[in-house]
């Protein structure tokens, strides 16, 4: 498979979304991805549905900041989220409970 880009991941995100894990969840997750191929995106989860948009959201419940390359590796399952967090590669601001739920909300690419 060709190199996966951040744009590819966010375009595919709705297909990897686990509606069952999102039941009753009403949250906005902000993604701030730095470096080459980075960008800002946010995911709005409400009533078991997901909407992904480019740019920043005024009031996210959780913000995830990391290098774009590391985010791609995380999504592809090459980088463990907990290890990335402990190594300082992944920074979370806001709702840590929501951060812990990320793996169940989105299947690996």
C-alpha positions in Angstrom: 0.0 0.0 0.0 1.2 3.5 -0.8 2.2 5.9 2.0 -0.9 6.8 4.1 -1.4 10.5 4.7 -3.1 12.3 7.5 -5.7 13.5 5.0 -6.4 9.8 4.0 -6.9 8.9 7.6 -9.4 11.6 8.3 -11.2 10.8 5.0 -11.5 7.2 6.1 -12.3 7.9 9.7 -16.1 7.6 9.3 -15.6 4.0 7.9 -13.5 3.1 10.9 -16.0 4.5 13.4 -17.6 2.1 15.9 -21.1 3.4 16.3 -21.8 0.9 19.1 -18.9 2.3 21.3 -20.2 5.8 20.7 -23.8 5.3 22.0 -24.7 8.1 24.3 -21.5 10.0 23.6 -21.7 13.7 22.8 -18.1 15.0 22.3 -15.7 16.9 20.0 -12.2 15.7 19.6 -9.6 18.2 18.3 -6.6 16.8 16.5 -3.5 19.1 16.2 -1.0 17.4 14.1 2.4 19.0 13.6 5.2 18.7 11.1 5.1 17.6 7.5 1.6 16.6 6.3 0.2 17.9 9.6 -2.9 19.9 10.1 -5.9 20.5 12.3 -9.0 18.4 12.2 -11.9 17.8 14.6 -14.3 14.9 15.0 -17.8 15.6 16.2 -19.4 12.5 17.8 -23.1 12.8 18.7 -26.0 10.3 18.8 -23.8 7.5 17.4 -22.8 9.5 14.4 -19.5 11.0 13.4 -18.7 14.1 11.4 -15.1 15.0 10.6 -14.0 18.5 9.6 -10.8 20.3 8.8 -9.8 23.1 11.1 -10.3 23.9 14.8 -13.4 23.6 16.9 -14.2 26.4 19.5 -14.9 24.0 22.4 -13.5 20.5 22.0 -14.0 18.1 24.9 -10.5 16.7 24.3 -7.5 17.9 22.3 -4.9 15.4 21.0 -1.5 16.9 19.8 1.2 14.9 18.1 3.5 14.8 15.1 1.6 13.8 11.9 4.0 10.9 11.3 3.4 9.5 14.8 -0.4 9.9 14.3 -0.2 7.9 11.1 1.8 5.2 12.9 -0.7 5.2 15.8 -3.6 4.8 13.4 -1.9 2.0 11.5 -1.2 0.2 14.8 2.6 0.6 14.5 2.7 2.9 17.6 1.0 2.1 20.9 -1.1 5.0 22.2 -0.1 4.5 25.9 3.6 4.2 25.0 3.3 7.3 22.8 1.7 9.2 25.7 4.4 8.1 28.2 7.1 9.0 25.8 5.7 12.5 25.3 4.9 11.8 21.6 1.2 12.2 22.3 -0.3 15.0 24.4 -3.8 15.0 25.6 -5.7 18.1 27.0 -9.2 17.8 28.4 -11.2 14.6 29.0 -8.7 11.8 29.7 -11.6 9.3 29.9 -12.5 10.1 26.3 -8.8 9.6 25.4 -9.0 6.1 26.9 -12.0 5.4 24.7 -10.4 6.3 21.4 -9.3 2.7 20.7 -12.8 1.4 21.0 -14.3 4.3 19.0 -12.0 3.8 16.0 -10.8 0.6 14.4 -7.2 0.5 13.2 -6.7 1.4 9.6 
